Structures are given as structure tokens and as C-alpha cells.
Amino acid sequence: MQVAGQIRRAGIGSQVLTLVFGIWLTIGLFMERWEISRPGGGAADELIGGRGAELLLYSGFAVFVLWMGWLLIQGKLLFGSWKTGLPDGYGAGLAGAGLFLLGMLGGYLWQLAGGLQADSIEAFYSPASLLQLTGAVLLVTSPFRAAWRGAGRVPDRSELWPGLLSLALGTSIAALGLRSHWMLNSAAPSALELERLGEELGPLAAGVRESLYGTVLEHGIAGILLTTALLTVPAVWSVNRWKLPFGSLLLLLAVPVLFMCIAGRSMYMAPVGIVSGLAADLLYGFLGASHRNNWKKHVLFTAVPLLWTGTYFMLVHLQGGLGWPPALWSGAMAASALEGIVLSHLVAMNKEDTA
């Protein structure tokens, strides 16, 4: 641990340990949601009475809370103040632990009262569930906030990587919270999906059928825009704050995509994160984009949404044909690129060192 004036900085060892506990908690969250959403129980659940995923999640949370408590007590013992007990950037993580615990207790009470089924859509979007997810995001991104506030413009890689990976974990959890709108788990643009939809809507009256069909297409466009925001904002933050080494954008794009592909059983979409991340890193290096070269940064974040949406539509086409007409899928790509420009400008308006 390092202390600068009255500000306590997290050391590399503390950052790495916090990151490890963040990975534990994130895997537990994804396992729990995966077990709830699938029929039957897995082998891990059978071994420990049907609670394997929950055990992984809540043990990860308990260890994380103990670690935060130890950091707080250590700070008090070493520096004589609770105020500087936690490293800079970790305070929101402690608040996140409280939100997670509140959401966990609220969910159990709601289920005991018979108001919610654990596997229902109502339970997933209930206030208790959203509190848990928000708390988890605040917890796992503690190393990112510490790196943001402590590292220089060109940080050492040992300082930067824990922060970037923790940001990618936070993005993954945010995507899990909005999974019904995460487009990379959806085959909505495919010809087979549109054919199935047409068969299901066939018996309905023409007006109702057209209305529902349009709603499904609009939901797909909304999913692309939301997925674009989730993947773009963390990358914009990072480019605006640091000079990034090669592989940084790959990490920020590929980790959430891989987590969500596993949760959604859509591993054929994993290349979206890998291909678009590698291409974004190459383009970032070629342009020399930074917080000072705004036009280069805006070009980069116009291209990033085009990269992932283009790869997504290509994979949908390879899986069974693209059912959306050219005007629709090209319009979705254009809308995502325009969204990237807007997000890049909005973040550029913020002060450089605020988080």
C-alpha cells in the first residue's frame, strides 16, 4: 500500500487480489443465472444438494467482503483513520457490498413471501436482483477506479491490466443484467428465426401480425444500440484516460462477449469480441488515437461499432442466412456507428481525471 498525503493508493498486490475475488464473484453470478435459466441441475449442483452455483456466488461475495474489511482495518491500524482506511477508488466497492447484501436479502424475502419464482423474468428484473447486480459491478470495478485515480497517462502495465480487466468484468455483469437486450445472444436477424416468427404469427389478423412483426424488428435494433453502448463506453473511458498498450481493447471487448456467449449458449458468436477487439487495437495503434487527438478518437469509435455489428451479421449469415433486408441490417450498422460518435463526444466533454 502507498500513501500520498491523505490519499491511500492500492498496491499492485492488493489490486491483483481484488481482481481475483472479482473474477470469483463474476463467475458465481453467471453460474447462478445460468443454473436458474436452464432446465434441471448440473453435475456440480447434484454433488452439493442443488446449490453449487449459489455456493460459488455467495462464497465469492463473502471472501470479497472479508477482503474489503481487512483493507479497512489495515488502513485504520497503519494510518490511524477510518477515512483513509480503504485505498482510493475502493469506497464505492464497499457501498456495492451493501447494495449486494440488501438485494440478496430482499430477493430471499420476496421468494419466501411467494411473490416471485426464482426463474421468472419478474425475478430477474426485480429491484432485489438489480441491486445485487449493481452492487457486484461496484465491487468488481474497484481496481479500475483505483487505477483511474492513481495511474499516470502512460501507466506501467502492471498497474493498468488489473484495472482494465476489472472494468471488463463490470461490463460483463452489466450485460448480464440486460441480457434480454444483448444482441449477441439473439438470432433475431436470421432467416430461420424470421421464418419461425412468421409461422407463429400466421394465424393472427393481418394488422396484429404486422404490428408484432414490426415490434420484433424494432426490439432487434434496440438490442444492437444497447449492446453498442455497453461495449463502447468502457473503451472510450480507457482511451480518454490512458495511452493503452496493444491488447487493451481486445480485453475490453472480448471478455464481456465471451461471458455472455457462455451464459447464452451461443459460443459461435465468440469471434465477434475477438475479431472486433483485435481490429480495434490495430486501428488504435495505426491512428495514434488519444485524448488529445479527438478526431482520431472519434474515427476509432465510429469504426468499433461497425466492426462488431459487421462481424455479428456475417456470423448470423454463416449460421443459416441473414433474414433482415439490406436496408435494415445496414441501417442498424449505421445507427451503431453514429451512436459511437455521440458516445465518444460525450465522454470527451468530461474532465480527464474524473471517474
Buried (B, 14 or more C-beta within 10 A) or exposed (E): BEBEEEEBBBBEEBBBBBBBBBBBBBBBBBBBBBBBEEEEBBEBBEEEEEBBBBBBBBEBBEBBBEBBBEBBEBBBEEBEEEEBBBBBBBBBBBBBBEBBBBBBEBBEEBBEEEEBEEEEEEBBEBEBBBBBBBBBBBBBBBBBBBBBBBBEEEBEEEBBBBBBBBBBBBBBBBBBBBBEBBBBBBBBBBBEBBEEBEEEBEEEEEEEBEEBBEEEBEBBBEBBBBBBBBBBBBBBBBBBBBBBBEBBBBBBBBBBBBBBBBBBEBEBBBBBBBBBBBBBBEBBEEBEBBBEEBEBBBBBBBBBBBBBBBBBBBBBBEBEBBBBEEEBBEBBBEBBBBBBBEBBBEBBEEEEEEB
